[in-house]
């Protein structure tokens, strides 16, 4: 049987949909049970970096499982966890190098959840008990758990759970294409950053513990990078108000944008970095919270005990997967491939920009997005009910190309884009196939 049917015992993401059964992966391709091959232009939600079906990773995981598959972190550390933490810190900005530490989770949502509690206890350790709120940006997304959703500004994703979510505050995103202030960069003098300062001055900054943001916004805005000067101003505002700066790099980290962490494009040194997805390239569930040395020091001088934990944090087999992925990245110099591969993909997508309903092609490295608009001159989005992003996905799938569609980038409801985040091994020919599939999708969704 090649598809999951309505009789499936799985509680799938959509109970009315049928899903092909993925049975094998090869490089940038996923093969279904019926033999159909899909080009993974989205890296399965910007997860897969080294490609599918790399046998070395499975062998490393099996070896670790044969040695010891599980040891609870309240009683043991393991060698692969120590090794992976050191490797992750070595890639991080310099303020993490001398005394920084890594807290491993099973994914990005857990990483956000951990960071929320980490910053709260950080201020308890420093006897600043009033600080607990974590401010974020409108149209942001930082995870699916209730804590992570509390600091997410994605209107549609918050809506069903609104009664369960605290409203700690959201400020303007850095999104020049749809500037909330109707300004133009650089004449705007990054007014979007100053919105954080204005908010903190108006909303009692003494209760705020941290500000969280994506240096390159992934799913909710579609590969929108910060403009020059934005991150520096944000860091300055956080220091002014005595709050911590959290860079959510679950999607943009681990080489995805052409640097180990997207923060490094602007020389930013956050207090905390979240990562996931590419850290194990999908071979195991894995995320991480990087704490800079001064954050760790507050704990060391205080109780020394972080009141938080997951059963499967730093799971030895996941740690082995992470180390094996690092080995593969280093051996094949895949970090070095991201920028040129991203340029190849961008050139392939350039032909789309002349289409009357393609508003913008944007992004950094191999995290790129294509936004679709109703009116190109006014940048007016399509109405939500038109479902343009999903229609583009379905049409591109006719050419066996997988994309990552999303809605709401303009105001939480309207605004359609697809995200592209292929494996770092993507070839020029495969980039051409992605562009051709999107050309086909545009022609089908917007017939002349």
Helices and strands as residue ranges (DSSP letters): E 3-4, E 19-20, E 22-26, E 29-32, E 37-40, H 43-46, H 55-67, H 79-91, G 94-96, E 101-105, H 108-125, E 133-137, H 146-150, H 155-159, G 162-164, E 170-171, G 176-178, H 191-202, G 205-207, E 208-213, E 216-217, E 224-225, H 230-241, E 244-249, G 262-265, E 272-275, G 277-279, E 287-291, H 293-300, H 316-331, H 335-349, G 350-354, E 358-364, E 367-372, G 384-386, H 388-397, E 401-402, E 404-407, E 416-420, H 428-445
